[in-house]
Amino acid sequence: MGLIGFIVPLIVGGLIIGAVGRLVIPGPNPMSIAMTIIVGVGGSLLGGVVGRLIFGRRGGFILAVLGAALIVWLIQRSQTRRTTSL
């Protein structure tokens, strides 16, 4: 139950945080479910690091969502830049 007990909550948490992060940023966000999970996990890591640096403790749900929203915004920005330069 050790590894499975770690991976399943990581995936579910990443999906929830990534989905909320996508909802925060307006506009179309054409991402797959796998990409949403990756964005959510990345947002959680980013929120955790920021929380540790600023507050001296782990970041919570809000910082994780803000981190995921930042990643979604960066992805949108890079896709917009790529399509306008073609």
mmCIF file as gemmi writes it, N, C-alpha and C atoms, coordinates in Angstrom:
data_model
loop_
_atom_site.group_PDB
_atom_site.id
_atom_site.type_symbol
_atom_site.label_atom_id
_atom_site.label_alt_id
_atom_site.label_comp_id
_atom_site.label_asym_id
_atom_site.label_entity_id
_atom_site.label_seq_id
_atom_site.pdbx_PDB_ins_code
_atom_site.Cartn_x
_atom_site.Cartn_y
_atom_site.Cartn_z
_atom_site.occupancy
_atom_site.B_iso_or_equiv
_atom_site.pdbx_formal_charge
_atom_site.auth_seq_id
_atom_site.auth_asym_id
_atom_site.pdbx_PDB_model_num
ATOM 1 N N . MET Axp A 1 ? 0.817 -1.193 0 1 0 ? 1 A 1
ATOM 2 C CA . MET Axp A 1 ? 0 0 0 1 0 ? 1 A 1
ATOM 3 C C . MET Axp A 1 ? 0.854 1.248 0 1 0 ? 1 A 1
ATOM 4 N N . GLY Axp A 2 ? 2.152 1.133 0.182 1 0 ? 2 A 1
ATOM 5 C CA . GLY Axp A 2 ? 3.043 2.279 0.303 1 0 ? 2 A 1
ATOM 6 C C . GLY Axp A 2 ? 3.084 3.159 -0.938 1 0 ? 2 A 1
ATOM 7 N N . LEU Axp A 3 ? 3.511 2.598 -2.056 1 0 ? 3 A 1
ATOM 8 C CA . LEU Axp A 3 ? 3.654 3.389 -3.267 1 0 ? 3 A 1
ATOM 9 C C . LEU Axp A 3 ? 2.297 3.762 -3.86 1 0 ? 3 A 1
ATOM 10 N N . ILE Axp A 4 ? 1.366 2.83 -3.875 1 0 ? 4 A 1
ATOM 11 C CA . ILE Axp A 4 ? 0.016 3.114 -4.385 1 0 ? 4 A 1
ATOM 12 C C . ILE Axp A 4 ? -0.663 4.164 -3.513 1 0 ? 4 A 1
ATOM 13 N N . GLY Axp A 5 ? -0.456 4.071 -2.195 1 0 ? 5 A 1
ATOM 14 C CA . GLY Axp A 5 ? -1.023 5.044 -1.272 1 0 ? 5 A 1
ATOM 15 C C . GLY Axp A 5 ? -0.431 6.429 -1.437 1 0 ? 5 A 1
ATOM 16 N N . PHE Axp A 6 ? 0.701 6.536 -2.124 1 0 ? 6 A 1
ATOM 17 C CA . PHE Axp A 6 ? 1.31 7.829 -2.424 1 0 ? 6 A 1
ATOM 18 C C . PHE Axp A 6 ? 0.873 8.342 -3.789 1 0 ? 6 A 1
ATOM 19 N N . ILE Axp A 7 ? 0.828 7.467 -4.785 1 0 ? 7 A 1
ATOM 20 C CA . ILE Axp A 7 ? 0.566 7.887 -6.16 1 0 ? 7 A 1
ATOM 21 C C . ILE Axp A 7 ? -0.89 8.274 -6.378 1 0 ? 7 A 1
ATOM 22 N N . VAL Axp A 8 ? -1.817 7.506 -5.852 1 0 ? 8 A 1
ATOM 23 C CA . VAL Axp A 8 ? -3.246 7.798 -6.084 1 0 ? 8 A 1
ATOM 24 C C . VAL Axp A 8 ? -3.637 9.164 -5.515 1 0 ? 8 A 1
ATOM 25 N N . PRO Axp A 9 ? -3.307 9.489 -4.255 1 0 ? 9 A 1
ATOM 26 C CA . PRO Axp A 9 ? -3.647 10.835 -3.779 1 0 ? 9 A 1
ATOM 27 C C . PRO Axp A 9 ? -2.916 11.94 -4.535 1 0 ? 9 A 1
ATOM 28 N N . LEU Axp A 10 ? -1.701 11.656 -4.999 1 0 ? 10 A 1
ATOM 29 C CA . LEU Axp A 10 ? -0.957 12.635 -5.784 1 0 ? 10 A 1
ATOM 30 C C . LEU Axp A 10 ? -1.693 12.937 -7.085 1 0 ? 10 A 1
ATOM 31 N N . ILE Axp A 11 ? -2.191 11.917 -7.76 1 0 ? 11 A 1
ATOM 32 C CA . ILE Axp A 11 ? -2.916 12.095 -9.013 1 0 ? 11 A 1
ATOM 33 C C . ILE Axp A 11 ? -4.247 12.802 -8.782 1 0 ? 11 A 1
ATOM 34 N N . VAL Axp A 12 ? -4.994 12.369 -7.778 1 0 ? 12 A 1
ATOM 35 C CA . VAL Axp A 12 ? -6.298 12.981 -7.498 1 0 ? 12 A 1
ATOM 36 C C . VAL Axp A 12 ? -6.123 14.434 -7.068 1 0 ? 12 A 1
ATOM 37 N N . GLY Axp A 13 ? -5.164 14.687 -6.185 1 0 ? 13 A 1
ATOM 38 C CA . GLY Axp A 13 ? -4.892 16.063 -5.757 1 0 ? 13 A 1
ATOM 39 C C . GLY Axp A 13 ? -4.425 16.933 -6.906 1 0 ? 13 A 1
ATOM 40 N N . GLY Axp A 14 ? -3.57 16.382 -7.758 1 0 ? 14 A 1
ATOM 41 C CA . GLY Axp A 14 ? -3.102 17.126 -8.929 1 0 ? 14 A 1
ATOM 42 C C . GLY Axp A 14 ? -4.235 17.458 -9.878 1 0 ? 14 A 1
ATOM 43 N N . LEU Axp A 15 ? -5.164 16.523 -10.044 1 0 ? 15 A 1
ATOM 44 C CA . LEU Axp A 15 ? -6.317 16.77 -10.918 1 0 ? 15 A 1
ATOM 45 C C . LEU Axp A 15 ? -7.194 17.884 -10.355 1 0 ? 15 A 1
ATOM 46 N N . ILE Axp A 16 ? -7.454 17.846 -9.057 1 0 ? 16 A 1
ATOM 47 C CA . ILE Axp A 16 ? -8.309 18.866 -8.443 1 0 ? 16 A 1
ATOM 48 C C . ILE Axp A 16 ? -7.637 20.235 -8.495 1 0 ? 16 A 1
ATOM 49 N N . ILE Axp A 17 ? -6.389 20.312 -8.079 1 0 ? 17 A 1
ATOM 50 C CA . ILE Axp A 17 ? -5.681 21.592 -8.056 1 0 ? 17 A 1
ATOM 51 C C . ILE Axp A 17 ? -5.479 22.114 -9.476 1 0 ? 17 A 1
ATOM 52 N N . GLY Axp A 18 ? -5.145 21.246 -10.417 1 0 ? 18 A 1
ATOM 53 C CA . GLY Axp A 18 ? -4.983 21.671 -11.805 1 0 ? 18 A 1
ATOM 54 C C . GLY Axp A 18 ? -6.28 22.173 -12.412 1 0 ? 18 A 1
ATOM 55 N N . ALA Axp A 19 ? -7.391 21.497 -12.099 1 0 ? 19 A 1
ATOM 56 C CA . ALA Axp A 19 ? -8.691 21.933 -12.631 1 0 ? 19 A 1
ATOM 57 C C . ALA Axp A 19 ? -9.093 23.287 -12.067 1 0 ? 19 A 1
ATOM 58 N N . VAL Axp A 20 ? -8.893 23.492 -10.782 1 0 ? 20 A 1
ATOM 59 C CA . VAL Axp A 20 ? -9.22 24.788 -10.187 1 0 ? 20 A 1
ATOM 60 C C . VAL Axp A 20 ? -8.28 25.872 -10.737 1 0 ? 20 A 1
ATOM 61 N N . GLY Axp A 21 ? -7.017 25.536 -10.91 1 0 ? 21 A 1
ATOM 62 C CA . GLY Axp A 21 ? -6.067 26.478 -11.502 1 0 ? 21 A 1
ATOM 63 C C . GLY Axp A 21 ? -6.453 26.869 -12.916 1 0 ? 21 A 1
ATOM 64 N N . ARG Axp A 22 ? -6.984 25.915 -13.683 1 0 ? 22 A 1
ATOM 65 C CA . ARG Axp A 22 ? -7.458 26.225 -15.035 1 0 ? 22 A 1
ATOM 66 C C . ARG Axp A 22 ? -8.686 27.12 -15.001 1 0 ? 22 A 1
ATOM 67 N N . LEU Axp A 23 ? -9.554 26.943 -14.008 1 0 ? 23 A 1
ATOM 68 C CA . LEU Axp A 23 ? -10.756 27.771 -13.895 1 0 ? 23 A 1
ATOM 69 C C . LEU Axp A 23 ? -10.42 29.213 -13.525 1 0 ? 23 A 1
ATOM 70 N N . VAL Axp A 24 ? -9.324 29.417 -12.819 1 0 ? 24 A 1
ATOM 71 C CA . VAL Axp A 24 ? -8.931 30.766 -12.399 1 0 ? 24 A 1
ATOM 72 C C . VAL Axp A 24 ? -8.513 31.618 -13.594 1 0 ? 24 A 1
ATOM 73 N N . ILE Axp A 25 ? -7.893 31.01 -14.575 1 0 ? 25 A 1
ATOM 74 C CA . ILE Axp A 25 ? -7.396 31.744 -15.744 1 0 ? 25 A 1
ATOM 75 C C . ILE Axp A 25 ? -8.479 31.746 -16.823 1 0 ? 25 A 1
ATOM 76 N N . PRO Axp A 26 ? -8.912 32.949 -17.257 1 0 ? 26 A 1
ATOM 77 C CA . PRO Axp A 26 ? -9.951 33.01 -18.293 1 0 ? 26 A 1
ATOM 78 C C . PRO Axp A 26 ? -9.412 32.604 -19.657 1 0 ? 26 A 1
ATOM 79 N N . GLY Axp A 27 ? -10.31 32.24 -20.525 1 0 ? 27 A 1
ATOM 80 C CA . GLY Axp A 27 ? -9.938 31.876 -21.887 1 0 ? 27 A 1
ATOM 81 C C . GLY Axp A 27 ? -9.881 30.378 -22.068 1 0 ? 27 A 1
ATOM 82 N N . PRO Axp A 28 ? -9.675 29.962 -23.304 1 0 ? 28 A 1
ATOM 83 C CA . PRO Axp A 28 ? -9.629 28.522 -23.585 1 0 ? 28 A 1
ATOM 84 C C . PRO Axp A 28 ? -8.345 27.902 -23.041 1 0 ? 28 A 1
ATOM 85 N N . ASN Axp A 29 ? -8.498 26.77 -22.41 1 0 ? 29 A 1
ATOM 86 C CA . ASN Axp A 29 ? -7.358 26.021 -21.887 1 0 ? 29 A 1
ATOM 87 C C . ASN Axp A 29 ? -7.42 24.597 -22.426 1 0 ? 29 A 1
ATOM 88 N N . PRO Axp A 30 ? -7.072 24.409 -23.693 1 0 ? 30 A 1
ATOM 89 C CA . PRO Axp A 30 ? -7.187 23.068 -24.28 1 0 ? 30 A 1
ATOM 90 C C . PRO Axp A 30 ? -6.071 22.147 -23.794 1 0 ? 30 A 1
ATOM 91 N N . MET Axp A 31 ? -6.278 21.553 -22.622 1 0 ? 31 A 1
ATOM 92 C CA . MET Axp A 31 ? -5.303 20.625 -22.053 1 0 ? 31 A 1
ATOM 93 C C . MET Axp A 31 ? -5.962 19.28 -21.814 1 0 ? 31 A 1
ATOM 94 N N . SER Axp A 32 ? -5.171 18.252 -21.917 1 0 ? 32 A 1
ATOM 95 C CA . SER Axp A 32 ? -5.678 16.915 -21.61 1 0 ? 32 A 1
ATOM 96 C C . SER Axp A 32 ? -5.771 16.74 -20.094 1 0 ? 32 A 1
ATOM 97 N N . ILE Axp A 33 ? -6.386 15.649 -19.672 1 0 ? 33 A 1
ATOM 98 C CA . ILE Axp A 33 ? -6.475 15.356 -18.245 1 0 ? 33 A 1
ATOM 99 C C . ILE Axp A 33 ? -5.076 15.121 -17.674 1 0 ? 33 A 1
ATOM 100 N N . ALA Axp A 34 ? -4.225 14.459 -18.426 1 0 ? 34 A 1
ATOM 101 C CA . ALA Axp A 34 ? -2.859 14.209 -17.958 1 0 ? 34 A 1
ATOM 102 C C . ALA Axp A 34 ? -2.107 15.522 -17.767 1 0 ? 34 A 1
ATOM 103 N N . MET Axp A 35 ? -2.27 16.45 -18.689 1 0 ? 35 A 1
ATOM 104 C CA . MET Axp A 35 ? -1.614 17.751 -18.564 1 0 ? 35 A 1
ATOM 105 C C . MET Axp A 35 ? -2.17 18.528 -17.369 1 0 ? 35 A 1
ATOM 106 N N . THR Axp A 36 ? -3.461 18.412 -17.117 1 0 ? 36 A 1
ATOM 107 C CA . THR Axp A 36 ? -4.075 19.066 -15.961 1 0 ? 36 A 1
ATOM 108 C C . THR Axp A 36 ? -3.491 18.508 -14.667 1 0 ? 36 A 1
ATOM 109 N N . ILE Axp A 37 ? -3.288 17.196 -14.603 1 0 ? 37 A 1
ATOM 110 C CA . ILE Axp A 37 ? -2.688 16.576 -13.418 1 0 ? 37 A 1
ATOM 111 C C . ILE Axp A 37 ? -1.259 17.07 -13.236 1 0 ? 37 A 1
ATOM 112 N N . ILE Axp A 38 ? -0.505 17.138 -14.315 1 0 ? 38 A 1
ATOM 113 C CA . ILE Axp A 38 ? 0.883 17.615 -14.238 1 0 ? 38 A 1
ATOM 114 C C . ILE Axp A 38 ? 0.928 19.068 -13.778 1 0 ? 38 A 1
ATOM 115 N N . VAL Axp A 39 ? 0.02 19.895 -14.304 1 0 ? 39 A 1
ATOM 116 C CA . VAL Axp A 39 ? -0.049 21.294 -13.886 1 0 ? 39 A 1
ATOM 117 C C . VAL Axp A 39 ? -0.407 21.381 -12.403 1 0 ? 39 A 1
ATOM 118 N N . GLY Axp A 40 ? -1.335 20.549 -11.952 1 0 ? 40 A 1
ATOM 119 C CA . GLY Axp A 40 ? -1.724 20.547 -10.545 1 0 ? 40 A 1
ATOM 120 C C . GLY Axp A 40 ? -0.594 20.134 -9.624 1 0 ? 40 A 1
ATOM 121 N N . VAL Axp A 41 ? 0.139 19.107 -9.987 1 0 ? 41 A 1
ATOM 122 C CA . VAL Axp A 41 ? 1.273 18.659 -9.172 1 0 ? 41 A 1
ATOM 123 C C . VAL Axp A 41 ? 2.361 19.734 -9.173 1 0 ? 41 A 1
ATOM 124 N N . GLY Axp A 42 ? 2.612 20.331 -10.337 1 0 ? 42 A 1
ATOM 125 C CA . GLY Axp A 42 ? 3.593 21.417 -10.417 1 0 ? 42 A 1
ATOM 126 C C . GLY Axp A 42 ? 3.173 22.622 -9.592 1 0 ? 42 A 1
ATOM 127 N N . GLY Axp A 43 ? 1.891 22.95 -9.628 1 0 ? 43 A 1
ATOM 128 C CA . GLY Axp A 43 ? 1.378 24.052 -8.817 1 0 ? 43 A 1
ATOM 129 C C . GLY Axp A 43 ? 1.513 23.769 -7.33 1 0 ? 43 A 1
ATOM 130 N N . SER Axp A 44 ? 1.293 22.526 -6.944 1 0 ? 44 A 1
ATOM 131 C CA . SER Axp A 44 ? 1.459 22.146 -5.54 1 0 ? 44 A 1
ATOM 132 C C . SER Axp A 44 ? 2.919 22.293 -5.1 1 0 ? 44 A 1
ATOM 133 N N . LEU Axp A 45 ? 3.824 21.853 -5.954 1 0 ? 45 A 1
ATOM 134 C CA . LEU Axp A 45 ? 5.241 22.009 -5.636 1 0 ? 45 A 1
ATOM 135 C C . LEU Axp A 45 ? 5.628 23.482 -5.544 1 0 ? 45 A 1
ATOM 136 N N . LEU Axp A 46 ? 5.181 24.27 -6.513 1 0 ? 46 A 1
ATOM 137 C CA . LEU Axp A 46 ? 5.48 25.698 -6.518 1 0 ? 46 A 1
ATOM 138 C C . LEU Axp A 46 ? 4.88 26.383 -5.292 1 0 ? 46 A 1
ATOM 139 N N . GLY Axp A 47 ? 3.634 26.075 -4.981 1 0 ? 47 A 1
ATOM 140 C CA . GLY Axp A 47 ? 2.99 26.642 -3.797 1 0 ? 47 A 1
ATOM 141 C C . GLY Axp A 47 ? 3.688 26.224 -2.514 1 0 ? 47 A 1
ATOM 142 N N . GLY Axp A 48 ? 4.167 24.997 -2.459 1 0 ? 48 A 1
ATOM 143 C CA . GLY Axp A 48 ? 4.887 24.526 -1.282 1 0 ? 48 A 1
ATOM 144 C C . GLY Axp A 48 ? 6.203 25.243 -1.078 1 0 ? 48 A 1
ATOM 145 N N . VAL Axp A 49 ? 6.928 25.475 -2.167 1 0 ? 49 A 1
ATOM 146 C CA . VAL Axp A 49 ? 8.2 26.184 -2.075 1 0 ? 49 A 1
ATOM 147 C C . VAL Axp A 49 ? 7.971 27.64 -1.667 1 0 ? 49 A 1
ATOM 148 N N . VAL Axp A 50 ? 7.002 28.296 -2.288 1 0 ? 50 A 1
ATOM 149 C CA . VAL Axp A 50 ? 6.705 29.687 -1.951 1 0 ? 50 A 1
ATOM 150 C C . VAL Axp A 50 ? 6.238 29.794 -0.504 1 0 ? 50 A 1
ATOM 151 N N . GLY Axp A 51 ? 5.382 28.891 -0.079 1 0 ? 51 A 1
ATOM 152 C CA . GLY Axp A 51 ? 4.921 28.894 1.305 1 0 ? 51 A 1
ATOM 153 C C . GLY Axp A 51 ? 6.066 28.712 2.287 1 0 ? 51 A 1
ATOM 154 N N . ARG Axp A 52 ? 6.998 27.831 1.953 1 0 ? 52 A 1
ATOM 155 C CA . ARG Axp A 52 ? 8.152 27.596 2.828 1 0 ? 52 A 1
ATOM 156 C C . ARG Axp A 52 ? 9.044 28.831 2.891 1 0 ? 52 A 1
ATOM 157 N N . LEU Axp A 53 ? 9.253 29.495 1.747 1 0 ? 53 A 1
ATOM 158 C CA . LEU Axp A 53 ? 10.119 30.669 1.726 1 0 ? 53 A 1
ATOM 159 C C . LEU Axp A 53 ? 9.49 31.865 2.422 1 0 ? 53 A 1
ATOM 160 N N . ILE Axp A 54 ? 8.208 32.091 2.211 1 0 ? 54 A 1
ATOM 161 C CA . ILE Axp A 54 ? 7.556 33.281 2.751 1 0 ? 54 A 1
ATOM 162 C C . ILE Axp A 54 ? 7.084 33.072 4.19 1 0 ? 54 A 1
ATOM 163 N N . PHE Axp A 55 ? 6.405 31.964 4.439 1 0 ? 55 A 1
ATOM 164 C CA . PHE Axp A 55 ? 5.763 31.763 5.733 1 0 ? 55 A 1
ATOM 165 C C . PHE Axp A 55 ? 6.524 30.806 6.655 1 0 ? 55 A 1
ATOM 166 N N . GLY Axp A 56 ? 7.531 30.124 6.142 1 0 ? 56 A 1
ATOM 167 C CA . GLY Axp A 56 ? 8.282 29.194 6.964 1 0 ? 56 A 1
ATOM 168 C C . GLY Axp A 56 ? 7.581 27.869 7.195 1 0 ? 56 A 1
ATOM 169 N N . ARG Axp A 57 ? 6.509 27.628 6.457 1 0 ? 57 A 1
ATOM 170 C CA . ARG Axp A 57 ? 5.788 26.35 6.54 1 0 ? 57 A 1
ATOM 171 C C . ARG Axp A 57 ? 5.266 26.014 5.155 1 0 ? 57 A 1
ATOM 172 N N . ARG Axp A 58 ? 4.706 24.819 5.049 1 0 ? 58 A 1
ATOM 173 C CA . ARG Axp A 58 ? 4.195 24.379 3.746 1 0 ? 58 A 1
ATOM 174 C C . ARG Axp A 58 ? 3.102 25.299 3.24 1 0 ? 58 A 1
ATOM 175 N N . GLY Axp A 59 ? 3.022 25.4 1.926 1 0 ? 59 A 1
ATOM 176 C CA . GLY Axp A 59 ? 1.927 26.154 1.336 1 0 ? 59 A 1
ATOM 177 C C . GLY Axp A 59 ? 0.647 25.348 1.397 1 0 ? 59 A 1
ATOM 178 N N . GLY Axp A 60 ? -0.47 26 1.39 1 0 ? 60 A 1
ATOM 179 C CA . GLY Axp A 60 ? -1.749 25.322 1.458 1 0 ? 60 A 1
ATOM 180 C C . GLY Axp A 60 ? -2.42 25.226 0.102 1 0 ? 60 A 1
ATOM 181 N N . PHE Axp A 61 ? -3.7 24.969 0.134 1 0 ? 61 A 1
ATOM 182 C CA . PHE Axp A 61 ? -4.487 24.784 -1.083 1 0 ? 61 A 1
ATOM 183 C C . PHE Axp A 61 ? -4.476 26.05 -1.947 1 0 ? 61 A 1
ATOM 184 N N . ILE Axp A 62 ? -4.603 27.208 -1.324 1 0 ? 62 A 1
ATOM 185 C CA . ILE Axp A 62 ? -4.666 28.457 -2.09 1 0 ? 62 A 1
ATOM 186 C C . ILE Axp A 62 ? -3.354 28.71 -2.827 1 0 ? 62 A 1
ATOM 187 N N . LEU Axp A 63 ? -2.219 28.518 -2.158 1 0 ? 63 A 1
ATOM 188 C CA . LEU Axp A 63 ? -0.937 28.706 -2.838 1 0 ? 63 A 1
ATOM 189 C C . LEU Axp A 63 ? -0.731 27.673 -3.939 1 0 ? 63 A 1
ATOM 190 N N . ALA Axp A 64 ? -1.217 26.455 -3.741 1 0 ? 64 A 1
ATOM 191 C CA . ALA Axp A 64 ? -1.108 25.431 -4.78 1 0 ? 64 A 1
ATOM 192 C C . ALA Axp A 64 ? -1.933 25.815 -6.002 1 0 ? 64 A 1
ATOM 193 N N . VAL Axp A 65 ? -3.153 26.324 -5.781 1 0 ? 65 A 1
ATOM 194 C CA . VAL Axp A 65 ? -3.995 26.753 -6.897 1 0 ? 65 A 1
ATOM 195 C C . VAL Axp A 65 ? -3.366 27.947 -7.603 1 0 ? 65 A 1
ATOM 196 N N . LEU Axp A 66 ? -2.827 28.89 -6.851 1 0 ? 66 A 1
ATOM 197 C CA . LEU Axp A 66 ? -2.164 30.041 -7.482 1 0 ? 66 A 1
ATOM 198 C C . LEU Axp A 66 ? -0.947 29.597 -8.29 1 0 ? 66 A 1
ATOM 199 N N . GLY Axp A 67 ? -0.206 28.627 -7.784 1 0 ? 67 A 1
ATOM 200 C CA . GLY Axp A 67 ? 0.922 28.086 -8.543 1 0 ? 67 A 1
ATOM 201 C C . GLY Axp A 67 ? 0.464 27.402 -9.822 1 0 ? 67 A 1
ATOM 202 N N . ALA Axp A 68 ? -0.623 26.637 -9.749 1 0 ? 68 A 1
ATOM 203 C CA . ALA Axp A 68 ? -1.168 25.98 -10.94 1 0 ? 68 A 1
ATOM 204 C C . ALA Axp A 68 ? -1.686 27.018 -11.935 1 0 ? 68 A 1
ATOM 205 N N . ALA Axp A 69 ? -2.337 28.072 -11.426 1 0 ? 69 A 1
ATOM 206 C CA . ALA Axp A 69 ? -2.834 29.133 -12.308 1 0 ? 69 A 1
ATOM 207 C C . ALA Axp A 69 ? -1.672 29.825 -13.009 1 0 ? 69 A 1
ATOM 208 N N . LEU Axp A 70 ? -0.577 30.041 -12.304 1 0 ? 70 A 1
ATOM 209 C CA . LEU Axp A 70 ? 0.608 30.644 -12.924 1 0 ? 70 A 1
ATOM 210 C C . LEU Axp A 70 ? 1.152 29.754 -14.04 1 0 ? 70 A 1
ATOM 211 N N . ILE Axp A 71 ? 1.185 28.457 -13.804 1 0 ? 71 A 1
ATOM 212 C CA . ILE Axp A 71 ? 1.679 27.531 -14.829 1 0 ? 71 A 1
ATOM 213 C C . ILE Axp A 71 ? 0.74 27.524 -16.031 1 0 ? 71 A 1
ATOM 214 N N . VAL Axp A 72 ? -0.58 27.528 -15.801 1 0 ? 72 A 1
ATOM 215 C CA . VAL Axp A 72 ? -1.545 27.576 -16.904 1 0 ? 72 A 1
ATOM 216 C C . VAL Axp A 72 ? -1.359 28.858 -17.695 1 0 ? 72 A 1
ATOM 217 N N . TRP Axp A 73 ? -1.178 29.983 -17.016 1 0 ? 73 A 1
ATOM 218 C CA . TRP Axp A 73 ? -0.978 31.265 -17.688 1 0 ? 73 A 1
ATOM 219 C C . TRP Axp A 73 ? 0.29 31.231 -18.544 1 0 ? 73 A 1
ATOM 220 N N . LEU Axp A 74 ? 1.371 30.649 -18.007 1 0 ? 74 A 1
ATOM 221 C CA . LEU Axp A 74 ? 2.616 30.549 -18.772 1 0 ? 74 A 1
ATOM 222 C C . LEU Axp A 74 ? 2.439 29.656 -19.998 1 0 ? 74 A 1
ATOM 223 N N . ILE Axp A 75 ? 1.678 28.574 -19.86 1 0 ? 75 A 1
ATOM 224 C CA . ILE Axp A 75 ? 1.42 27.7 -21.003 1 0 ? 75 A 1
ATOM 225 C C . ILE Axp A 75 ? 0.611 28.436 -22.065 1 0 ? 75 A 1
ATOM 226 N N . GLN Axp A 76 ? -0.444 29.153 -21.64 1 0 ? 76 A 1
ATOM 227 C CA . GLN Axp A 76 ? -1.245 29.935 -22.588 1 0 ? 76 A 1
ATOM 228 C C . GLN Axp A 76 ? -0.388 30.969 -23.304 1 0 ? 76 A 1
ATOM 229 N N . ARG Axp A 77 ? 0.444 31.634 -22.545 1 0 ? 77 A 1
ATOM 230 C CA . ARG Axp A 77 ? 1.301 32.682 -23.117 1 0 ? 77 A 1
ATOM 231 C C . ARG Axp A 77 ? 2.27 32.097 -24.135 1 0 ? 77 A 1
ATOM 232 N N . SER Axp A 78 ? 2.855 30.943 -23.831 1 0 ? 78 A 1
ATOM 233 C CA . SER Axp A 78 ? 3.803 30.343 -24.769 1 0 ? 78 A 1
ATOM 234 C C . SER Axp A 78 ? 3.091 29.85 -26.02 1 0 ? 78 A 1
ATOM 235 N N . GLN Axp A 79 ? 1.852 29.33 -25.887 1 0 ? 79 A 1
ATOM 236 C CA . GLN Axp A 79 ? 1.104 28.875 -27.063 1 0 ? 79 A 1
ATOM 237 C C . GLN Axp A 79 ? 0.668 30.058 -27.919 1 0 ? 79 A 1
ATOM 238 N N . THR Axp A 80 ? 0.289 31.166 -27.288 1 0 ? 80 A 1
ATOM 239 C CA . THR Axp A 80 ? -0.104 32.358 -28.041 1 0 ? 80 A 1
ATOM 240 C C . THR Axp A 80 ? 1.094 32.926 -28.801 1 0 ? 80 A 1
ATOM 241 N N . ARG Axp A 81 ? 2.217 32.967 -28.146 1 0 ? 81 A 1
ATOM 242 C CA . ARG Axp A 81 ? 3.433 33.485 -28.776 1 0 ? 81 A 1
ATOM 243 C C . ARG Axp A 81 ? 3.836 32.605 -29.941 1 0 ? 81 A 1
ATOM 244 N N . ARG Axp A 82 ? 3.673 31.295 -29.798 1 0 ? 82 A 1
ATOM 245 C CA . ARG Axp A 82 ? 4.059 30.36 -30.844 1 0 ? 82 A 1
ATOM 246 C C . ARG Axp A 82 ? 3.156 30.507 -32.067 1 0 ? 82 A 1
ATOM 247 N N . THR Axp A 83 ? 1.833 30.702 -31.85 1 0 ? 83 A 1
ATOM 248 C CA . THR Axp A 83 ? 0.925 30.801 -32.978 1 0 ? 83 A 1
ATOM 249 C C . THR Axp A 83 ? 1.031 32.15 -33.676 1 0 ? 83 A 1
ATOM 250 N N . THR Axp A 84 ? 1.387 33.206 -32.966 1 0 ? 84 A 1
ATOM 251 C CA . THR Axp A 84 ? 1.511 34.507 -33.616 1 0 ? 84 A 1
ATOM 252 C C . THR Axp A 84 ? 2.819 34.638 -34.369 1 0 ? 84 A 1
ATOM 253 N N . SER Axp A 85 ? 3.841 33.843 -34.024 1 0 ? 85 A 1
ATOM 254 C CA . SER Axp A 85 ? 5.119 33.953 -34.709 1 0 ? 85 A 1
ATOM 255 C C . SER Axp A 85 ? 5.202 33.095 -35.958 1 0 ? 85 A 1
ATOM 256 N N . LEU Axp A 86 ? 4.196 32.244 -36.21 1 0 ? 86 A 1
ATOM 257 C CA . LEU Axp A 86 ? 4.221 31.382 -37.397 1 0 ? 86 A 1
ATOM 258 C C . LEU Axp A 86 ? 3.796 32.092 -38.625 1 0 ? 86 A 1
